[in-house]
Amino acid sequence: MRHLLATEGLTYDDALTILDTAEEMAAVTSREVKKLPTLRGRTVVNLFYEDSTRTRVSFEAAAKRLSADVVNFSAKGSSVSKGESLKDTVQTLDAMGADAIVIRHSAAGAAAQLAASDWSEAAVVNAGDGTHEHPTQALLDALTLRRDWHAAHRGSGSSTSPRGTDLAGMRVLIVGDILHSRVARSNLWLLRTLGAEVHFAAPATLLPLGVESWPVTVHYSLDQALAAAPDAVMMLRVQAERMGGAFFPTAAEYTRRWGLTDERLATVADLTLGETQSPALILHPGPMNRGVEISAAAADAPQTRITEQVTNGVAVRMAVLHLLLTGDHA
């Protein structure tokens, strides 16, 4: 791989290589000294045109644990606010010796435009472009799901690792604001590549045009979707900042029909991973709106993997940077 721009088109072998390398990187994060020298002397630039906490900090931690130098660039307070173009900004960073550029931008296709241009020779990682894709989020979600899926089918006492395995047969339900969610799109393509069955549950106003042609089962009732016995439920935040108008009557009405409430948590608690006795999983890419799309009890439930998603994000981003800048497995 030269760049990581999307999960649509990411091959099965490349996806497994990233996940398997992330397992190696995760072992590093559990050591007392959380450092590898693999990117010593390299410079990773975090170029963020949108606000972020988890993704930006995660990429920064990942690069530093690989011993890279890190430059954090925020559009706010920079020359971008004076009208500087993406091209001029990137060429300035390139002149400073950037080896990898991690870019988050409000425009879909910004990362692909950068990768296809002659503005920089740096490897490009898409950290979210508009409502298009967020590939590393999907990869960390897949890593999180794969561990539980593997453990459930090998037995809780198994000491074998999930390396080399996929998500064949797993049923994943993604709920909420699909229309504005780059996370939902990236997860759909990656999970399908890894053999999972993907379901969407959302009001019709929050589904993309043409979704019926996507390789996904769409539900217009969350309760009916839960009745289909998913192995994992991923709740999405309502992205009010991307909405120019009303997509549902009120927040209270949205919660009643589409939220993972305490009552629906009881339904999820009765679900299991496939034919095993292990409980079905709850995920959320963050940031959460507790009491809107997910209740406090659901967010803190034993089968919830939200904290693990954040932890796995560092390992996945270490793996991506390592593979793009060295071409070697860990």
Helices and strands as residue ranges (DSSP letters): H 12-29, E 43-48, H 54-65, E 69-74, G 79-82, H 86-95, E 100-105, H 110-116, E 123-129, H 135-154, E 171-175, H 182-193, E 197-201, G 204-206, G 211-213, E 217-219, H 222-227, E 232-235, G 240-242, H 251-258, H 262-269, E 281-283, H 296-299, H 306-326
